[in-house]
């Protein structure tokens, strides 16, 4: 099952999920956010410089991250769209207190489902399960990374390696398991990677 299903369902099809960000019926990802709210969250993470948790930042060189942040601010503004900014005195006005309460409850439910205790084997198993659930054989690596970052609490690739072998990224972690995963670079965009499960019986 893809991270986001078809955004244009048939008229007779009923959507049973509620977005935790906007409280509207919509197809959602694992944390319960629709496509628009997931994009807002990602931009908020870039605004707050939470580089490790932004999907857009994945693969962006550290020296280019501030430029990316400036582009986001220029295009979408400085105001946070979904989460509270680091300044605790700031409060986003809400038109509907009931909706805000329901959204908060959704967020708490999502946070409660995040796995806090885990090791490299747990991450590998989750990655394999995610890839098996996709409709396509090849999956954009950023989608896999998003799934893992959302599923494991404060996932840090450096903690997944053995002593003396600290991974700088999830991509390097996955590349270290060629018997499980196959990774290829996009022909048109060198900064994009695709990942698939290795079904080679000789491996």
C-alpha positions as a Markdown table, in Angstrom:
| # | Residue | x | y | z |
|---|---|---|---|---|
| 1 | Unk | 0.0 | 0.0 | 0.0 |
| 2 | Unk | 1.6 | 3.3 | -1.1 |
| 3 | Unk | 2.3 | 6.1 | 1.4 |
| 4 | Unk | -0.4 | 8.2 | -0.2 |
| 5 | Unk | -3.1 | 6.5 | -2.2 |
| 6 | Unk | -4.8 | 7.9 | -5.3 |
| 7 | Unk | -5.8 | 11.5 | -4.6 |
| 8 | Unk | -8.7 | 11.3 | -7.0 |
| 9 | Unk | -10.8 | 8.3 | -5.9 |
| 10 | Unk | -14.0 | 7.3 | -7.6 |
| 11 | Unk | -17.1 | 9.4 | -6.6 |
| 12 | Unk | -18.7 | 6.4 | -4.9 |
| 13 | Unk | -15.5 | 5.7 | -2.9 |
| 14 | Unk | -15.7 | 6.7 | 0.8 |
| 15 | Unk | -12.5 | 7.9 | 2.6 |
| 16 | Unk | -12.4 | 6.6 | 6.2 |
| 17 | Unk | -9.3 | 8.4 | 7.4 |
| 18 | Unk | -9.2 | 11.9 | 9.0 |
| 19 | Unk | -6.1 | 14.0 | 8.7 |
| 20 | Unk | -4.5 | 14.9 | 12.1 |
| 21 | Unk | -3.5 | 18.3 | 10.7 |
| 22 | Unk | -6.6 | 19.7 | 9.1 |
| 23 | Unk | -9.3 | 17.3 | 10.5 |
| 24 | Unk | -10.6 | 16.7 | 7.0 |
| 25 | Unk | -11.4 | 13.3 | 5.4 |
| 26 | Unk | -8.4 | 12.5 | 3.2 |
| 27 | Unk | -5.9 | 9.8 | 2.4 |
| 28 | Unk | -3.1 | 10.0 | 5.0 |
| 29 | Unk | 0.4 | 8.7 | 5.6 |
| 30 | Unk | 1.6 | 6.7 | 8.6 |
| 31 | Unk | 1.5 | 9.7 | 11.0 |
| 32 | Unk | -2.0 | 10.5 | 9.9 |
| 33 | Unk | -1.3 | 13.5 | 7.7 |
| 34 | Unk | -2.7 | 14.2 | 4.3 |
| 35 | Unk | -0.4 | 15.2 | 1.5 |
| 36 | Unk | -0.8 | 18.9 | 2.0 |
| 37 | Unk | -0.3 | 18.7 | 5.8 |
| 38 | Unk | 2.7 | 16.4 | 5.3 |
| 39 | Unk | 4.2 | 19.1 | 3.1 |
| 40 | Unk | 3.5 | 21.8 | 5.6 |
| 41 | Unk | 5.2 | 19.8 | 8.4 |
| 42 | Unk | 8.2 | 19.3 | 6.2 |
| 43 | Unk | 8.5 | 23.0 | 5.6 |
| 44 | Unk | 8.1 | 23.7 | 9.3 |
| 45 | Unk | 10.9 | 21.3 | 10.0 |
| 46 | Unk | 13.1 | 23.2 | 7.5 |
| 47 | Unk | 12.1 | 26.5 | 9.1 |
| 48 | Unk | 13.2 | 25.2 | 12.5 |
| 49 | Unk | 16.4 | 23.6 | 11.1 |
| 50 | Unk | 15.4 | 20.1 | 12.2 |
| 51 | Unk | 17.4 | 18.8 | 9.3 |
| 52 | Unk | 17.4 | 15.2 | 10.5 |
| 53 | Unk | 13.6 | 14.9 | 10.3 |
| 54 | Unk | 12.9 | 16.7 | 7.0 |
| 55 | Unk | 12.4 | 14.5 | 3.9 |
| 56 | Unk | 13.2 | 17.4 | 1.6 |
| 57 | Unk | 16.6 | 17.9 | 3.2 |
| 58 | Unk | 17.5 | 14.2 | 2.7 |
| 59 | Unk | 20.4 | 14.1 | 0.3 |
| 60 | Unk | 21.0 | 17.9 | 0.5 |
| 61 | Unk | 24.6 | 18.8 | 1.3 |
| 62 | Unk | 24.9 | 20.4 | 4.8 |
| 63 | Unk | 26.3 | 23.6 | 3.3 |
| 64 | Unk | 23.2 | 24.0 | 1.1 |
| 65 | Unk | 20.6 | 23.6 | 3.8 |
| 66 | Unk | 20.4 | 27.2 | 4.8 |
| 67 | Unk | 19.9 | 28.2 | 1.1 |
| 68 | Unk | 17.0 | 25.6 | 1.0 |
| 69 | Unk | 15.6 | 27.2 | 4.2 |
| 70 | Unk | 15.7 | 30.6 | 2.6 |
| 71 | Unk | 13.9 | 29.4 | -0.5 |
| 72 | Unk | 11.2 | 27.9 | 1.7 |
| 73 | Unk | 10.8 | 31.2 | 3.6 |
| 74 | Unk | 10.8 | 33.2 | 0.4 |
| 75 | Unk | 8.1 | 31.0 | -1.2 |
| 76 | Unk | 5.9 | 30.2 | 1.8 |
| 77 | Unk | 6.7 | 32.8 | 4.4 |
| 78 | Unk | 8.3 | 32.7 | 7.8 |
| 79 | Unk | 5.1 | 31.6 | 9.7 |
| 80 | Unk | 4.9 | 28.1 | 10.8 |
| 81 | Unk | 2.1 | 26.2 | 9.0 |
| 82 | Unk | 1.4 | 23.1 | 11.2 |
| 83 | Unk | 3.5 | 23.0 | 14.3 |
| 84 | Unk | 4.4 | 25.5 | 17.0 |
| 85 | Unk | 7.6 | 27.4 | 16.4 |
| 86 | Unk | 10.5 | 27.1 | 18.8 |
| 87 | Unk | 9.4 | 30.3 | 20.5 |
| 88 | Unk | 7.0 | 29.0 | 23.1 |
| 89 | Unk | 5.3 | 32.4 | 23.5 |
| 90 | Unk | 3.9 | 32.1 | 20.0 |
| 91 | Unk | 0.4 | 30.7 | 19.6 |
| 92 | Unk | -1.2 | 30.0 | 16.3 |
| 93 | Unk | -4.8 | 31.3 | 16.3 |
| 94 | Unk | -7.5 | 28.7 | 16.0 |
| 95 | Unk | -10.9 | 29.3 | 14.7 |
| 96 | Unk | -12.4 | 26.1 | 16.1 |
| 97 | Unk | -11.3 | 25.0 | 19.6 |
| 98 | Unk | -13.0 | 21.6 | 19.2 |
| 99 | Unk | -11.1 | 20.9 | 16.0 |
| 100 | Unk | -7.8 | 21.9 | 17.7 |
| 101 | Unk | -8.6 | 19.5 | 20.6 |
| 102 | Unk | -9.3 | 16.7 | 18.1 |
| 103 | Unk | -6.2 | 17.4 | 16.2 |
| 104 | Unk | -4.1 | 17.4 | 19.4 |
| 105 | Unk | -5.6 | 14.1 | 20.3 |
| 106 | Unk | -4.7 | 12.7 | 16.9 |
| 107 | Unk | -1.1 | 13.9 | 17.3 |
| 108 | Unk | -0.9 | 12.3 | 20.7 |
| 109 | Unk | -2.2 | 9.0 | 19.4 |
| 110 | Unk | 0.4 | 9.1 | 16.6 |
| 111 | Unk | 3.2 | 9.9 | 19.1 |
| 112 | Unk | 2.1 | 7.0 | 21.2 |
| 113 | Unk | 2.6 | 4.6 | 18.3 |
| 114 | Unk | 6.1 | 5.7 | 17.6 |
| 115 | Unk | 8.6 | 2.9 | 18.5 |
| 116 | Unk | 11.0 | 4.3 | 21.1 |
| 117 | Unk | 13.1 | 1.2 | 21.8 |
| 118 | Unk | 14.7 | -0.4 | 18.7 |
| 119 | Unk | 17.9 | -1.6 | 17.1 |
| 120 | Unk | 19.3 | -2.1 | 13.6 |
| 121 | Unk | 17.3 | -5.4 | 13.1 |
| 122 | Unk | 14.1 | -3.6 | 13.9 |
| 123 | Unk | 14.8 | -0.9 | 11.4 |
| 124 | Unk | 15.7 | -3.5 | 8.7 |
| 125 | Unk | 12.5 | -5.5 | 9.4 |
| 126 | Unk | 10.4 | -2.4 | 9.2 |
| 127 | Unk | 12.1 | -1.3 | 5.9 |
| 128 | Unk | 11.4 | -4.7 | 4.4 |
| 129 | Unk | 7.8 | -4.7 | 5.5 |
| 130 | Unk | 7.3 | -1.3 | 4.0 |
| 131 | Unk | 8.9 | -2.2 | 0.6 |
| 132 | Unk | 6.8 | -5.4 | 0.4 |
| 133 | Unk | 3.6 | -3.4 | 1.0 |
| 134 | Unk | 4.3 | -1.1 | -2.0 |
| 135 | Unk | 2.6 | -1.6 | -5.4 |
| 136 | Unk | 5.8 | -0.9 | -7.3 |
| 137 | Unk | 9.0 | -2.9 | -7.3 |
| 138 | Unk | 11.2 | 0.2 | -7.1 |
| 139 | Unk | 10.4 | 2.8 | -4.5 |
| 140 | Unk | 11.8 | 6.3 | -4.1 |
| 141 | Unk | 14.3 | 6.0 | -1.3 |
| 142 | Unk | 12.9 | 9.3 | 0.3 |
| 143 | Unk | 9.6 | 7.5 | 0.9 |
| 144 | Unk | 11.3 | 4.7 | 2.7 |
| 145 | Unk | 13.3 | 7.1 | 4.7 |
| 146 | Unk | 10.2 | 9.1 | 5.6 |
| 147 | Unk | 8.5 | 5.8 | 6.8 |
| 148 | Unk | 11.5 | 4.9 | 9.0 |
| 149 | Unk | 11.8 | 8.4 | 10.5 |
| 150 | Unk | 8.1 | 8.5 | 11.3 |
| 151 | Unk | 8.1 | 5.0 | 12.7 |
| 152 | Unk | 11.1 | 5.1 | 15.0 |
| 153 | Unk | 11.5 | 7.8 | 17.7 |
| 154 | Unk | 14.4 | 10.2 | 16.9 |
| 155 | Unk | 15.9 | 7.8 | 14.5 |
| 156 | Unk | 19.6 | 8.4 | 14.1 |
| 157 | Unk | 21.6 | 6.3 | 11.6 |
| 158 | Unk | 24.8 | 6.8 | 13.6 |
| 159 | Unk | 23.3 | 4.6 | 16.3 |
| 160 | Unk | 22.5 | 1.7 | 14.0 |
| 161 | Unk | 26.0 | 0.7 | 13.2 |
| 162 | Unk | 28.4 | -1.4 | 15.1 |
| 163 | Unk | 31.0 | 0.3 | 17.3 |
| 164 | Unk | 33.4 | 2.1 | 15.0 |
| 165 | Unk | 31.0 | 2.0 | 12.1 |
| 166 | Unk | 28.6 | 5.0 | 12.4 |
| 167 | Unk | 26.4 | 5.6 | 9.4 |
| 168 | Unk | 26.1 | 9.2 | 8.2 |
| 169 | Unk | 22.7 | 8.6 | 6.6 |
| 170 | Unk | 20.0 | 6.0 | 6.2 |
| 171 | Unk | 21.1 | 5.5 | 2.6 |
| 172 | Unk | 24.6 | 4.3 | 3.8 |
| 173 | Unk | 22.9 | 2.1 | 6.3 |
| 174 | Unk | 20.7 | 0.4 | 3.6 |
| 175 | Unk | 23.7 | 0.1 | 1.2 |
| 176 | Unk | 25.5 | -1.9 | 3.8 |
| 177 | Unk | 22.9 | -4.7 | 3.3 |
| 178 | Unk | 23.1 | -5.7 | -0.3 |
| 179 | Unk | 21.7 | -9.1 | 0.4 |
| 180 | Unk | 18.5 | -7.5 | 1.5 |
| 181 | Unk | 18.2 | -4.3 | -0.6 |
| 182 | Unk | 19.1 | -3.2 | -4.1 |
| 183 | Unk | 19.7 | 0.6 | -4.6 |
| 184 | Unk | 20.1 | 2.4 | -7.8 |
| 185 | Unk | 20.6 | 6.0 | -8.8 |
| 186 | Unk | 18.1 | 7.8 | -10.9 |
| 187 | Unk | 19.3 | 8.2 | -14.5 |
| 188 | Unk | 17.8 | 11.7 | -14.9 |
| 189 | Unk | 18.4 | 13.0 | -11.4 |
| 190 | Unk | 21.6 | 11.9 | -9.7 |
| 191 | Unk | 20.4 | 13.1 | -6.4 |
| 192 | Unk | 17.5 | 10.7 | -6.4 |
| 193 | Unk | 17.8 | 7.0 | -5.4 |
| 194 | Unk | 15.4 | 4.1 | -5.8 |
| 195 | Unk | 15.4 | 1.0 | -3.6 |
| 196 | Unk | 14.0 | -2.5 | -4.0 |
| 197 | Unk | 14.2 | -5.8 | -2.1 |
| 198 | Unk | 16.8 | -8.2 | -3.3 |
| 199 | Unk | 15.1 | -11.4 | -4.5 |
| 200 | Unk | 18.3 | -12.9 | -5.9 |
| 201 | Unk | 18.4 | -16.5 | -4.7 |
| 202 | Unk | 22.2 | -16.5 | -4.9 |
| 203 | Unk | 22.5 | -13.8 | -2.3 |
